[in-house]
Amino acid sequence: MSNAQKIEAHVNEMLAESIQHMSQKVKKAISCGALDIENWDEKDAPMIIPKIIIQAVLQSEAEQYSAKGTSFERKINKEVKNLRYFI
């Protein structure tokens, strides 16, 4: 197995775990009372609340992989910033 295949396997495993965590966070976001779910109008701006939830969940999950407070934080931030130009 090549390094690329090993890395891809690790990433896919981590993504699968993240999907489970994010699904739980979506449920929590909907039930926490921070959003006005009851007055959501499906006809007027139907995607605003879903987009708010997605952005909050993705940012929260991204923080889990940031290595904040470790000796790798700077390197990871630099490489992520660079990689985002290519994807």
DSSP file (Angstrom, degrees, kcal/mol; ACC not computed):
  #  RESIDUE AA STRUCTURE BP1 BP2  ACC     N-H-->O    O-->H-N    N-H-->O    O-->H-N    TCO  KAPPA ALPHA  PHI   PSI    X-CA   Y-CA   Z-CA
    1    1 A M              0   0    0      0, 0.0     2,-0.0     0, 0.0     0, 0.0   0.000 360.0 360.0 360.0 129.3    0.0    0.0    0.0
    2    2 A S     >  -     0   0    0      1,-0.1     4,-2.2     4,-0.0     5,-0.2  -0.255 360.0-109.5 -74.7 165.2    1.4    3.4   -1.0
    3    3 A N  H  > S+     0   0    0      1,-0.2     4,-2.9     2,-0.2     5,-0.2   0.893 120.3  55.4 -60.8 -39.7    1.7    6.4    1.3
    4    4 A A  H  > S+     0   0    0      1,-0.2     4,-2.5     2,-0.2    -1,-0.2   0.910 108.9  47.1 -60.9 -41.9   -1.0    8.1   -0.7
    5    5 A Q  H  > S+     0   0    0      2,-0.2     4,-2.2     1,-0.2    -1,-0.2   0.890 112.4  49.6 -67.1 -39.3   -3.4    5.1   -0.1
    6    6 A K  H  X S+     0   0    0     -4,-2.2     4,-2.3     2,-0.2    -2,-0.2   0.920 112.5  47.5 -65.2 -43.3   -2.5    5.0    3.6
    7    7 A I  H  X S+     0   0    0     -4,-2.9     4,-2.8     1,-0.2    -2,-0.2   0.929 111.5  50.7 -63.3 -45.2   -3.1    8.7    4.0
    8    8 A E  H  X S+     0   0    0     -4,-2.5     4,-2.7    -5,-0.2    -1,-0.2   0.894 109.5  51.1 -60.1 -40.1   -6.4    8.5    2.1
    9    9 A A  H  X S+     0   0    0     -4,-2.2     4,-2.1     2,-0.2    -1,-0.2   0.919 111.4  47.4 -63.2 -44.1   -7.5    5.6    4.3
   10   10 A H  H  X S+     0   0    0     -4,-2.3     4,-2.6     2,-0.2    -2,-0.2   0.929 113.1  48.7 -62.2 -45.2   -6.7    7.6    7.5
   11   11 A V  H  X S+     0   0    0     -4,-2.8     4,-2.7     1,-0.2    -2,-0.2   0.928 111.5  49.0 -62.0 -45.4   -8.6   10.6    6.1
   12   12 A N  H  X S+     0   0    0     -4,-2.7     4,-2.1     2,-0.2    -1,-0.2   0.872 111.2  50.3 -63.8 -36.4  -11.6    8.6    5.1
   13   13 A E  H  X S+     0   0    0     -4,-2.1     4,-1.9     2,-0.2    -1,-0.2   0.924 112.2  46.9 -64.9 -44.6  -11.7    7.0    8.6
   14   14 A M  H  X S+     0   0    0     -4,-2.6     4,-2.4     1,-0.2    -2,-0.2   0.886 111.0  52.3 -65.5 -38.3  -11.5   10.4   10.3
   15   15 A L  H  X S+     0   0    0     -4,-2.7     4,-2.5     2,-0.2    -1,-0.2   0.898 106.6  53.1 -64.2 -40.2  -14.2   11.7    8.0
   16   16 A A  H  X S+     0   0    0     -4,-2.1     4,-1.5     1,-0.2    -1,-0.2   0.911 111.2  46.4 -61.5 -41.9  -16.5    8.9    8.9
   17   17 A E  H  X S+     0   0    0     -4,-1.9     4,-2.1     1,-0.2    -2,-0.2   0.906 111.3  52.6 -65.1 -41.3  -16.0    9.6   12.6
   18   18 A S  H  X S+     0   0    0     -4,-2.4     4,-3.2     1,-0.2     5,-0.2   0.885 103.9  56.3 -62.9 -39.0  -16.6   13.3   11.9
   19   19 A I  H  X S+     0   0    0     -4,-2.5     4,-2.3     1,-0.2    -1,-0.2   0.906 107.8  48.7 -60.3 -41.4  -19.9   12.6   10.1
   20   20 A Q  H  X S+     0   0    0     -4,-1.5     4,-1.6     2,-0.2    -1,-0.2   0.937 114.0  45.7 -63.4 -45.8  -21.1   10.8   13.2
   21   21 A H  H  X S+     0   0    0     -4,-2.1     4,-2.0     1,-0.2    -2,-0.2   0.904 112.8  50.7 -63.3 -41.2  -20.1   13.7   15.5
   22   22 A M  H  X S+     0   0    0     -4,-3.2     4,-2.2     1,-0.2    -1,-0.2   0.877 105.9  54.8 -67.3 -37.2  -21.5   16.3   13.1
   23   23 A S  H  X S+     0   0    0     -4,-2.3     4,-1.8    -5,-0.2    -1,-0.2   0.898 109.4  48.3 -61.7 -39.6  -24.9   14.5   13.0
   24   24 A Q  H  X S+     0   0    0     -4,-1.6     4,-2.1     1,-0.2    -1,-0.2   0.889 110.5  51.5 -66.0 -38.9  -25.1   14.6   16.7
   25   25 A K  H  X S+     0   0    0     -4,-2.0     4,-2.8     2,-0.2    -2,-0.2   0.840 105.3  55.9 -68.6 -32.4  -24.2   18.3   16.7
   26   26 A V  H  X S+     0   0    0     -4,-2.2     4,-2.3     2,-0.2    -1,-0.2   0.942 109.1  46.7 -62.8 -46.9  -27.0   19.0   14.1
   27   27 A K  H  X S+     0   0    0     -4,-1.8     4,-1.8     1,-0.2    -2,-0.2   0.910 113.7  48.6 -60.3 -42.1  -29.5   17.5   16.5
   28   28 A K  H  X S+     0   0    0     -4,-2.1     4,-1.4     1,-0.2    -2,-0.2   0.903 110.0  51.9 -65.1 -41.5  -28.0   19.5   19.4
   29   29 A A  H  < S+     0   0    0     -4,-2.8     4,-0.4     1,-0.2     6,-0.4   0.893 111.0  47.8 -62.2 -40.3  -28.1   22.7   17.3
   30   30 A I  H  < S+     0   0    0     -4,-2.3     3,-0.3     1,-0.2    -1,-0.2   0.857 119.7  37.6 -69.9 -35.1  -31.8   22.2   16.4
   31   31 A S  H  < S+     0   0    0     -4,-1.8    -1,-0.2    -5,-0.2    -2,-0.2   0.535  94.4  83.7 -95.9  -6.4  -32.8   21.4   20.0
   32   32 A C  S  < S-     0   0    0     -4,-1.4    -1,-0.2    -3,-0.2    -2,-0.1   0.716  91.8-125.5 -75.7 -19.4  -30.6   23.9   22.0
   33   33 A G  S    S+     0   0    0     -4,-0.4    -1,-0.1    -3,-0.3    -3,-0.1   0.457  79.7 113.7  91.6   0.0  -32.9   26.9   21.6
   34   34 A A  S    S+     0   0    0     -5,-0.3     2,-0.3     2,-0.0    -4,-0.1   0.729  72.7  55.3 -76.5 -21.5  -30.3   29.2   20.1
   35   35 A L  S    S-     0   0    0     -6,-0.4     2,-1.8    -5,-0.1     3,-0.3  -0.848  88.2-119.4-113.3 149.0  -32.1   29.3   16.7
   36   36 A D        +     0   0    0     -2,-0.3     3,-0.3     1,-0.2    13,-0.1  -0.571  47.2 159.2 -85.6  76.9  -35.7   30.3   16.1
   37   37 A I    >   +     0   0    0     -2,-1.8     3,-1.3     1,-0.2    -1,-0.2   0.856  65.5  60.0 -68.3 -37.6  -36.7   26.9   14.6
   38   38 A E  T 3  S+     0   0    0      1,-0.3    -1,-0.2    -3,-0.3    -2,-0.1   0.816 107.7  44.2 -65.4 -31.8  -40.5   27.4   15.2
   39   39 A N  T 3  S+     0   0    0     -3,-0.3    -1,-0.3     2,-0.1     2,-0.2   0.243  80.5 131.4 -99.4  13.5  -40.6   30.6   13.0
   40   40 A W    <   -     0   0    0     -3,-1.3     2,-0.7    -4,-0.1     5,-0.1  -0.493  47.8-149.3 -65.4 129.4  -38.5   29.2   10.2
   41   41 A D        -     0   0    0      3,-0.4     3,-0.2    -2,-0.2    -2,-0.1  -0.904   8.8-161.1-108.3 112.6  -40.3   29.8    6.9
   42   42 A E  S    S+     0   0    0     -2,-0.7    -1,-0.1     1,-0.2     3,-0.1   0.747  92.6  46.9 -63.7 -24.3  -39.7   27.1    4.3
   43   43 A K  S    S+     0   0    0      1,-0.2     2,-0.7     2,-0.1    -1,-0.2   0.804 107.2  57.5 -88.7 -31.3  -40.8   29.5    1.5
   44   44 A D  S    S-     0   0    0      1,-0.2    -3,-0.4    -3,-0.2    -1,-0.2  -0.889 134.0 -24.3-106.0 107.7  -38.9   32.6    2.6
   45   45 A A  S >  S+     0   0    0     -2,-0.7     3,-1.1     1,-0.1     4,-0.4   0.967  74.3 179.1  57.3  60.0  -35.1   32.0    2.8
   46   46 A P  T 3  S+     0   0    0      0, 0.0    -1,-0.1     0, 0.0    -3,-0.1   0.701  73.3  50.4 -67.0 -19.4  -35.4   28.2    3.3
   47   47 A M  T 3> S+     0   0    0      1,-0.1     4,-2.5     2,-0.1     5,-0.2   0.499  83.5  88.8 -99.8  -3.2  -31.7   27.6    3.5
   48   48 A I  H <> S+     0   0    0     -3,-1.1     4,-2.3     2,-0.2     5,-0.2   0.967  93.5  39.0 -62.1 -55.5  -30.6   30.3    6.0
   49   49 A I  H  > S+     0   0    0     -4,-0.4     4,-2.6     1,-0.2     5,-0.2   0.925 116.5  51.1 -64.5 -44.1  -31.0   28.2    9.2
   50   50 A P  H  > S+     0   0    0      0, 0.0     4,-2.7     0, 0.0    -1,-0.2   0.913 111.9  48.3 -58.0 -39.8  -29.6   25.0    7.6
   51   51 A K  H  X S+     0   0    0     -4,-2.5     4,-2.7     2,-0.2     5,-0.2   0.880 109.7  52.2 -67.4 -37.2  -26.6   27.0    6.4
   52   52 A I  H  X S+     0   0    0     -4,-2.3     4,-2.4    -5,-0.2     5,-0.2   0.940 112.5  45.8 -61.2 -46.4  -26.1   28.5    9.8
   53   53 A I  H  X S+     0   0    0     -4,-2.6     4,-2.8     2,-0.2     5,-0.2   0.935 113.4  48.8 -63.0 -47.1  -26.2   25.0   11.3
   54   54 A I  H  X S+     0   0    0     -4,-2.7     4,-3.0    -5,-0.2     5,-0.3   0.931 112.3  47.9 -60.4 -46.2  -23.8   23.6    8.7
   55   55 A Q  H  X S+     0   0    0     -4,-2.7     4,-2.5     1,-0.2     5,-0.2   0.927 114.0  46.3 -62.8 -44.1  -21.3   26.4    9.1
   56   56 A A  H  X S+     0   0    0     -4,-2.4     4,-2.3    -5,-0.2    -1,-0.2   0.916 115.1  46.9 -63.5 -43.2  -21.3   26.1   12.9
   57   57 A V  H  X S+     0   0    0     -4,-2.8     4,-2.6    -5,-0.2     5,-0.2   0.926 113.5  47.4 -65.8 -45.6  -21.0   22.4   12.8
   58   58 A L  H  X S+     0   0    0     -4,-3.0     4,-2.7    -5,-0.2    -2,-0.2   0.908 113.2  48.4 -64.1 -41.5  -18.2   22.4   10.2
   59   59 A Q  H  X S+     0   0    0     -4,-2.5     4,-1.8    -5,-0.3    -1,-0.2   0.918 112.4  49.0 -64.2 -42.1  -16.3   25.1   12.1
   60   60 A S  H  X S+     0   0    0     -4,-2.3     4,-0.8    -5,-0.2    -2,-0.2   0.923 113.8  45.6 -61.7 -44.5  -16.7   23.2   15.4
   61   61 A E  H >X S+     0   0    0     -4,-2.6     3,-0.8     1,-0.2     4,-0.5   0.883 109.0  56.0 -67.9 -37.9  -15.5   19.9   13.8
   62   62 A A  H >< S+     0   0    0     -4,-2.7     3,-1.4     1,-0.3     4,-0.2   0.870 100.4  59.7 -61.9 -36.0  -12.6   21.7   12.1
   63   63 A E  H >< S+     0   0    0     -4,-1.8     3,-1.1     1,-0.3     5,-0.4   0.801  94.3  65.3 -61.9 -27.9  -11.4   22.9   15.4
   64   64 A Q  H << S+     0   0    0     -4,-0.8    -1,-0.3    -3,-0.8     3,-0.2   0.755 108.6  39.2 -65.5 -23.0  -11.1   19.3   16.6
   65   65 A Y  T << S+     0   0    0     -3,-1.4    -1,-0.2    -4,-0.5    -2,-0.2   0.278  88.1  96.2-108.5   9.0   -8.3   18.8   14.0
   66   66 A S  S <  S-     0   0    0     -3,-1.1    11,-0.2    -4,-0.2    -1,-0.1   0.648  79.1-137.7 -78.1 -15.2   -6.5   22.2   14.4
   67   67 A A    >   -     0   0    0     -4,-0.3     3,-2.1    -3,-0.2     6,-0.4   0.771  34.5-175.4  60.8  27.2   -3.9   20.9   16.8
   68   68 A K  T 3   +     0   0    0     -5,-0.4    -1,-0.2     1,-0.3     3,-0.1  -0.286  64.7  17.5 -57.1 131.8   -4.4   24.1   18.7
   69   69 A G  T 3  S+     0   0    0      1,-0.3    -1,-0.3    -3,-0.1     2,-0.2   0.505 105.4 106.5  84.0   4.6   -2.0   24.5   21.6
   70   70 A T  S X  S-     0   0    0     -3,-2.1     3,-1.1     1,-0.0    -1,-0.3  -0.629  85.5-107.5-108.6 171.3    0.4   21.9   20.3
   71   71 A S  T 3  S+     0   0    0      1,-0.2     4,-0.3    -2,-0.2     3,-0.1   0.597 118.0  58.6 -71.8  -9.7    3.8   22.2   18.6
   72   72 A F  T 3> S+     0   0    0     -5,-0.2     4,-2.8     1,-0.1     5,-0.3   0.504  76.4  95.6 -95.5  -5.9    2.2   21.3   15.3
   73   73 A E  H <> S+     0   0    0     -3,-1.1     4,-2.6    -6,-0.4     5,-0.2   0.903  85.5  44.7 -56.0 -49.6   -0.4   24.2   15.3
   74   74 A R  H  > S+     0   0    0     -4,-0.3     4,-2.4     2,-0.2    -1,-0.2   0.927 115.0  47.9 -62.3 -45.9    1.7   26.6   13.1
   75   75 A K  H  > S+     0   0    0     -4,-0.3     4,-2.6     1,-0.2     5,-0.2   0.928 113.4  47.6 -62.0 -45.6    2.7   23.9   10.6
   76   76 A I  H  X S+     0   0    0     -4,-2.8     4,-2.9     1,-0.2     5,-0.3   0.934 112.1  49.3 -62.6 -46.6   -0.8   22.6   10.2
   77   77 A N  H  X S+     0   0    0     -4,-2.6     4,-2.3    -5,-0.3    -1,-0.2   0.909 112.8  48.1 -59.6 -42.3   -2.3   26.1    9.8
   78   78 A K  H  X S+     0   0    0     -4,-2.4     4,-2.0    -5,-0.2    -1,-0.2   0.932 114.8  44.3 -63.6 -46.7    0.3   27.0    7.2
   79   79 A E  H  X S+     0   0    0     -4,-2.6     4,-2.9     2,-0.2    -2,-0.2   0.874 112.8  51.2 -69.2 -37.7   -0.2   23.8    5.2
   80   80 A V  H  X S+     0   0    0     -4,-2.9     4,-2.2    -5,-0.2    -1,-0.2   0.934 109.6  50.5 -64.0 -45.7   -4.0   24.0    5.4
   81   81 A K  H  X S+     0   0    0     -4,-2.3     4,-0.5    -5,-0.3    -2,-0.2   0.921 114.7  44.3 -58.3 -44.5   -4.0   27.6    4.1
   82   82 A N  H >< S+     0   0    0     -4,-2.0     3,-1.3     1,-0.2     4,-0.4   0.932 111.8  52.0 -65.3 -46.7   -1.8   26.5    1.2
   83   83 A L  H >X S+     0   0    0     -4,-2.9     3,-1.8     1,-0.3     4,-0.9   0.829  97.6  66.4 -61.9 -33.7   -3.8   23.3    0.5
   84   84 A R  H 3< S+     0   0    0     -4,-2.2    -1,-0.3     1,-0.3     3,-0.2   0.763  92.6  62.2 -62.2 -24.1   -7.1   25.3    0.3
   85   85 A Y  T << S+     0   0    0     -3,-1.3    -1,-0.3    -4,-0.5    -2,-0.2   0.741 107.8  44.0 -68.8 -22.2   -5.7   27.0   -2.8
   86   86 A F  T <4        0   0    0     -3,-1.8    -2,-0.2    -4,-0.4    -1,-0.2   0.583 360.0 360.0-101.3 -13.3   -5.6   23.7   -4.6
   87   87 A I     <        0   0    0     -4,-0.9    -2,-0.1    -3,-0.2    -3,-0.1   0.430 360.0 360.0-112.8 360.0   -8.9   22.1   -3.6
